[in-house]
Amino acid sequence: MVTLSDISRRSSQWVTPQIAFFAVFMLSMPLWIGPIGLYQYIGIEIAIWIIFALGFNLLFGYTGLHSFGHGAYLGVGAYAFGLFQHHVGVSLVGGLLASVVAAAVAGALVGVFVSHRRGIYFALLTIAFGQVFWFGAIKMHVLTGGEDGLLNIPRPPLNLGIVRFDLSSNASLYYLIAVLTIVMVVLAWRVANSPFGRVLQAIRQNETRASFIGYEVWWFKWAAFTLSAMIAGLAGGLFSMAQESAYPDVMSLHQSGLIVMMVLVGGGLVNFWGPILGVMLYFIARDVLGSITETWLLWYGLMFVVMVMFKPEGLAGALANLGRLKTSADLPAKPIKEQV
């Protein structure tokens, strides 16, 4: 008989030493990122894409669902934030809530159609729906600005009642996004180590067996898809605030492919920290290699191919094998064993 007890139990802590180190790393980044030769804005990009990658890996790494059109929900969140600021009111909390809700609705609707599918059929459907969102963003010129995008999106201040923080500078905006990123890491950790997360891992191991145990597999897949879209929407809202604009290219197949590459290179299929490492590696490679050659993406692509061929567990898996990244959040590398 197959049971979920075959999946090793995870840490029940809210804050682990790894999370504490990550928090210190993110909050101290503005102090050292300039002296090592990188520009300040890259910290904002890294933090936003870490949020996006964590949500995507909940679907891709933990549930085993290959969504290749996930940039659509990043774009939905970006447009929702901008439209809220333009037509409802200039509000940080309101705009971010609009981003999360809009992406959740979009993800929930798409999830109804894709959650009953698996494998290549699931992947193709996600690509198709992603292209629908992208094409719609281009054609609905009155709402989205078409190919020109939604411009002049304000950066609303953070109003805590008695204290008001101006976010017009990249430095102040970074600290807001960094704090949200740390919070999302903690929440993603808890989801991954919850009973819900264990069921998702069981579905990844063997969907049929999880169904035989008695779980409504389609419902868990739908819930994971919707939750992943919500997190992508939050990242999209922050992205549009940082860029002060929203463009259809955010929803393109190219952007969706980038997040897949980041997660795979980082090792999101085997380790909780894989997506974070993958995002950092991509942006550092973009800046370092980009300063050397205009064809930096070619070299990054070659690195991706080599990694998939010779080290499919990614950067996090390689570091874990070297004993540098031992964490209880590692995903089960072996299939669920049958109990006799």
Residue pairs with C-beta under 8 A, 6 or more apart in sequence:
1 338
1 339
2 206
2 209
2 212
2 213
2 336
2 338
2 339
3 213
3 339
4 198
4 199
4 202
4 213
6 336
6 337
6 339
7 198
7 201
7 202
7 205
7 332
7 336
8 332
10 192
10 193
10 197
10 198
10 328
10 329
11 193
11 328
11 329
12 193
14 186
14 189
14 190
15 186
16 189
16 327
16 328
18 273
18 327
18 329
19 182
19 185
19 186
19 189
22 182
22 185
22 276
23 182
26 47
26 178
26 181
26 182
27 175
27 178
27 179
27 182
29 43
29 174
29 178
30 40
30 43
30 171
30 174
30 175
33 39
33 40
33 42
33 43
34 40
38 284
38 287
39 287
40 170
40 171
40 174
41 170
41 242
42 283
42 287
43 174
43 178
44 170
44 173
44 174
44 177
44 242
45 242
45 283
46 279
46 280
46 283
47 174
47 177
47 178
47 180
47 181
47 238
48 177
48 181
48 235
48 238
48 239
48 242
49 235
49 259
49 262
49 279
49 282
49 283
50 181
50 184
50 185
50 275
50 276
50 279
51 180
51 181
51 184
51 231
51 234
51 235
51 238
52 74
52 231
52 232
52 235
52 236
52 259
53 259
53 262
53 263
53 266
53 268
53 275
53 276
53 278
53 279
54 184
54 185
54 188
54 231
54 275
54 276
55 184
55 188
55 227
55 228
55 229
55 230
55 231
55 232
55 234
55 235
56 67
56 70
56 228
56 231
56 232
56 259
56 260
56 263
56 275
57 263
57 268
57 274
57 275
58 188
58 191
58 192
58 200
58 224
58 227
58 228
58 231
59 65
59 67
59 70
59 224
59 225
59 228
60 66
60 67
60 260
60 263
60 268
60 269
61 204
61 263
61 268
61 269
61 270
61 274
61 275
61 331
62 192
62 197
62 200
62 201
62 204
62 224
62 331
63 200
63 201
63 203
63 204
63 220
63 221
63 224
64 203
64 204
64 205
64 207
65 122
65 221
65 224
65 225
66 119
66 122
66 123
66 126
67 122
67 123
67 126
67 225
67 228
67 256
68 123
68 126
68 127
68 130
68 253
68 256
68 257
68 260
69 126
69 127
69 128
69 129
69 130
69 131
69 133
69 253
69 256
70 126
70 130
70 228
70 229
70 232
70 256
70 259
71 130
71 134
71 250
71 251
71 252
71 253
71 254
71 255
71 256
71 258
71 259
72 106
72 129
72 130
72 132
72 133
72 134
72 251
72 256
73 103
73 106
73 107
73 228
73 229
73 232
73 233
73 236
74 103
74 232
74 233
74 235
74 236
74 239
74 250
74 251
74 255
75 133
75 134
75 137
75 236
75 246
75 248
75 250
75 251
75 255
76 99
76 102
76 103
76 106
76 133
76 229
76 233
76 236
76 251
77 99
77 100
77 102
77 103
77 232
77 233
77 234
77 235
77 236
77 237
77 239
77 240
78 99
78 236
78 237
78 239
78 240
78 246
78 250
79 102
79 137
79 144
79 150
79 236
79 240
79 246
80 95
80 98
80 99
80 101
80 102
80 103
80 233
80 236
80 237
81 95
81 96
81 98
81 99
81 153
81 236
81 237
81 240
81 241
81 246
82 150
82 153
82 240
82 245
82 246
83 98
83 143
83 150
84 91
84 94
84 95
84 98
84 99
85 91
85 95
85 153
85 154
85 156
86 150
86 153
88 94
88 98
90 154
90 156
91 156
92 156
92 157
92 158
92 159
92 167
92 241
95 156
95 237
95 241
96 234
96 237
96 238
98 237
99 233
99 234
99 236
99 237
99 240
100 230
100 233
100 234
100 237
101 233
102 233
103 229
103 230
103 232
103 233
103 234
103 236
104 226
104 229
104 230
104 233
106 133
106 229
106 233
107 225
107 226
107 227
107 228
107 229
107 230
107 232
107 233
108 222
108 225
108 226
108 229
110 126
110 129
110 225
110 229
111 221
111 222
111 225
111 226
111 229
112 222
113 125
113 129
114 122
114 125
114 126
114 129
114 225
115 218
115 219
115 221
115 222
115 225
116 218
117 125
118 207
127 253
127 256
130 251
130 253
130 256
131 253
133 251
134 248
134 251
134 252
134 253
137 144
137 248
137 251
138 144
138 146
138 147
138 248
139 146
140 146
144 150
144 246
144 248
145 151
146 248
147 248
149 245
149 246
149 247
149 248
150 240
150 245
150 246
150 247
151 244
151 245
152 244
152 245
153 240
153 241
153 243
153 244
153 245
153 246
154 244
155 167
155 168
155 173
155 241
155 244
156 167
156 241
157 164
157 165
157 166
157 167
158 164
158 165
158 167
158 176
159 165
165 172
165 176
166 172
167 173
167 176
167 241
170 242
173 241
173 242
177 238
177 242
180 234
180 238
184 231
184 234
185 276
188 231
188 272
189 272
189 329
191 197
191 227
192 272
192 329
193 329
196 220
196 223
199 210
199 215
199 220
200 220
200 224
201 331
201 332
202 209
202 210
202 213
202 215
202 336
203 210
203 215
203 217
203 220
203 221
204 331
205 332
205 335
205 336
206 335
206 336
207 217
209 336
210 217
211 217
236 246
236 250
239 246
239 250
240 246
249 255
258 282
261 278
261 282
261 300
261 304
262 275
262 278
262 279
262 281
262 282
263 269
263 274
263 275
263 278
264 278
264 304
264 307
264 308
264 314
265 278
265 281
265 282
265 303
265 304
265 307
265 314
265 315
266 273
266 274
266 275
266 276
266 277
266 278
266 279
266 281
266 314
266 315
266 316
267 273
267 274
267 277
267 278
267 313
267 314
267 315
267 316
267 317
267 318
268 274
268 275
268 278
268 314
268 316
269 312
269 313
269 314
269 331
270 313
270 314
270 316
270 317
270 320
270 330
270 331
270 333
271 313
271 314
271 316
271 317
271 320
271 325
271 327
271 329
271 330
271 331
272 327
272 329
272 330
272 331
273 316
273 325
273 327
273 329
274 314
274 315
274 316
274 317
277 314
277 315
277 316
277 319
278 314
278 315
281 315
282 300
285 296
285 299
285 300
285 303
286 296
286 297
286 300
289 296
289 299
289 300
290 296
293 299
307 314
307 315
311 317
311 318
313 320
313 321
313 333
316 325
319 325
320 326
320 327
320 330
